Amino acid sequence: MIRCRSHGFVYRLSDGRGVNCPGFRIQVYDVKAEDGSLLVRPAS
């Protein structure tokens, strides 16, 4: 889970859904480290 420092909202990293803020959602990304670079794409 991740928490917004400004609002205290908590989101699940698996799907981006708000835990203590129903109806809110954040975009989730797949991240991969490869040859010293980070590769990022929207989660499928």
N, C-alpha and C positions, 0 to 999 in steps of 0.2 A: 504494500500500500504506500501511497504518497500523500503528504498533507501540504496544503497551501499555507504558507507562513502568514499571508495577509488576512485570510478569512477563516482558517482552521478547518476548511472542508477537507475530507478524506476521500480518496478515490482508490479503487482496486486497479492494480496494474494489469491484471489479466484481461479486463474488458473496458476499463475506463469509467465504470459506473460509480456514482457517488455513494458513499457508505452512510455518511451523516447528513447528506444533502440530496434527498430523493429528487429525481428529475434532472439532475445535473450529470454531465458526462464529459470526459476529456478524451482527446484523440490519443490512441495508443500506437506505438511504433515498435517494430522489430529492430534491434540493434545488434550489429555483429562487428567484432574486431578482426581485421584481416590485414596482414602486412603493415602494421603500424597505423592503419587508418580505421575510422569508424564508419561503417556502412549503415544507413538508416533508411527505412521504408515504412509506409503505413502498414499496420498489422492487417493480416488477412482474416 
